[in-house]
Amino acid sequence: MENNYQNQLLLSRLEVQEQSFKYFSEEIHDNVGQLLSMVKMQLYSIRSSSHEEEVVNKANGCTELLGKAINDLRNISHTMSSSFVSNAGLADAIEKDLEYIRSAKDMACTLHMHGEEYSLGNEKELLIFRIIQEGIANAVKHASPTTIDVYLDYKPTAFGVTIADNGSGFVASEKTTGGIGLNNMHMRAGLLNGNLEVTSEKDKGTSIKLEIHP
């Protein structure tokens, strides 16, 4: 009973978090994205009506930057939405997230798949996706890697995920029990009845491994 009660508390917390993601996703798409698109249209108008080469060149540069910003915001909006993960599927959702990292950080990010892909169900795949997102975000924010690799291993009786980076790493005793991001990953792994292991070495990168039995 105590275990079920704790699981219900965790699920409620995650539901609130997903509602927040949904709200921010809609705000980015409906408000910020539209405002930037309007600015882009104004720049097109300035470029078309001007006969000064310097103005045209600056307008072209700003238009290109705005286009990248709009694309990045669209990617962020998509990957924050739980419905996107459900509709796209786990592998495509991960690839979309890695595509954003590649674009924003000029970093080599690769998805590797082993075994015959199968569905784990929408709820499990969303939890797995959030674990992967958190692992990638932690690497980008704290470790300054040049490569991030995500491995999906589909076995008949088990499903495994590995997130590996070549960043700065850390001393295991300093981080494995703390940090909101890492705690969130362990919390989601618990709801999946899975095993999450984090291994890291200073200046040699970090590896996060999740295994569940569907």
N, C-alpha and C positions, 0 to 999 in steps of 0.2 A: 504493500500500500504506500509506504514511504517513497519507494522508487517511482511508482506511478504518479504520485503527487509532484515529485521533483521534475519528472518528464513533462507534466502538464504545465508547470511553471516555465520551463524552458520553451515549450511550444508557444505559450502566450507571449513570451518575450520576443521570440522570433517573428510571430505574427505582427506585433507592433513594429518591429524593425522592417518587415516587408512592406507594411503600409506606408512607412516613411519613405522607403525606396520608391514606391509607386507614386507618392505625392511629388517627390523631387524629379522623378522621371517625366511626369506630366508637365511640371513647371518648366523644366528645361526645354521640352519639345514645344509646348504651346506658347510660352512667353519669350524666353531668352532666344530660342531658335528663330522665332518670327521677327523679333526686333533686329537681330543680326541680318536676316534676309532683307529686311527693309533698308538697312544701312547699305547693304551690298547693291541694291537696286539704285539707291541714290548715287553711289559711286559710278555705276554704269552710266547714269545720266550725266554726271560731271564729265566723265571721260568722253562721252559722245558729243557733248556740246562745246568742249574746249578745243582750241586750236594751238595751245601752247604745249610743246613737247614735254616740258618738265612736269606740268600738271597731269598730262596723260600718263606719263611714266609712274608718277606717284600714285595715281588712281589705280593703275594696273597692279602695282605692288600691294596696295591696301586690299584690293579685290581678291587677290590670290591668298593673302593672309586670312581674310574673312572667310573665304571658301574653306580653308583648312580648319578654322575654328568651328564653323558650322558642322563640318563633317565629324570633327572630334566630339562635339556636343551630341550629335545624333548617335554616335557609337556609345557614349556614356549613358544616354537616355535609354537606349535599347538594353544594355547589359544590366541596368538597374531594375528593369521590369521583369517580374516573375513570369508574366505571360509570354514575354519574348523567349525565355528559356524553355518554357513548355512547348511553344510552337516550333522553335528552331531545333530543339533537341540538344542534348548535352554537348556533343562534339562541335556542332556548328556554333553554339553559344560561346564555347571556350575559344574557338578560332576567331570569333568576332572580338572578344576581349583582347586576345593577343594582337589582332590587327590594329586595335587602338593603341596598344603599347608600342608596337613597331612604328606607328605613325607619329606618336607624340614624343617618344624618347629615342628614336633611331637606334633601337635595340634589336638584336637577333632573338626572336621568340618563335619557338617551333612546337607544334603539337604532333606527338607520335602515338599511333594506335596499334595495338597488338591484339590478335584474336578476332573473332567474329562479333561485331557490334550487336548489342541487344538492349532493349529498353529496361530501365530499372524502375520506371514509374515516375510521374511528375514530381511528387514530393521528395523522393530520394535524390532525383537528379538536381533539383533546386538546391538541396542541402549540400550536395557534392560540388555544385558550381560555386556556391558561396564560399566553401572551403578553399577552392582553387583561386577564386578572386582574392580572397584575403591573403593567401600565400604569395600570390604575384604582387599584390599591393605592398606587402611588407618588404619583399625583396627590392622593389623599385624605390621605396621610400627610405629604407635603412641600409641597404647593402651595396648600392651603386654597381650592379652587375652589367656585363656586356652581353650575356646570353641567359635566357630562361627557357627551359625545356619542360613541357608537360607531357607525361606519359599516361595513357589509358590502357589498362591491361584487362581484356575481357576473357575470363576463364569460365568454364561451365559451372563451377561451384564457388567462385570468388571473383570479386571485381577490385582492381587496384588502381590507385592514382599515385603518381610521383611528380612532385614539383621540384625541379633542381635548378639552382643558379650558381654562377661562378663569382658571386660578389664577395664582400669583405668578411662574411661569416661572423660568428660570435662564440664566446666561451659558453658552453652548454649550461653551466651552473648559473649563469647570469640571466638567461632568458627563458628557459624551458618552463618555468613555473609562473611567469609574469607576462604582462602585456595584454591589452584588450584584444588585439587581433588574434593572438595565439589562443587565448581563452575562448574566443568565439569559435575557433576551429575545433578545439577539443569538445566544446559544448555540442556542436553539430555532429561531430563524429560519434559522440555518446548517443544522440538520438538515432543515429544509423546503426547502433550496436556495432560500431566499427573500431578498429585499432589505428590510432594516429601516432606516428613516430617522427620526431624532429631530430635530425643529426646535423651538426655544424662544426666547422673548424675555422679558427681565425685565419683570415686571408685565403681560405680555400673553398668558400661557398657553403651553401645550405641545401639540405635535401629534406623534403617533407613527404612522408609516405602514409597513405590511407588504404586500408583494406577492409572490405565489407563482404558479407556472405548474403547475397540476395535471397 
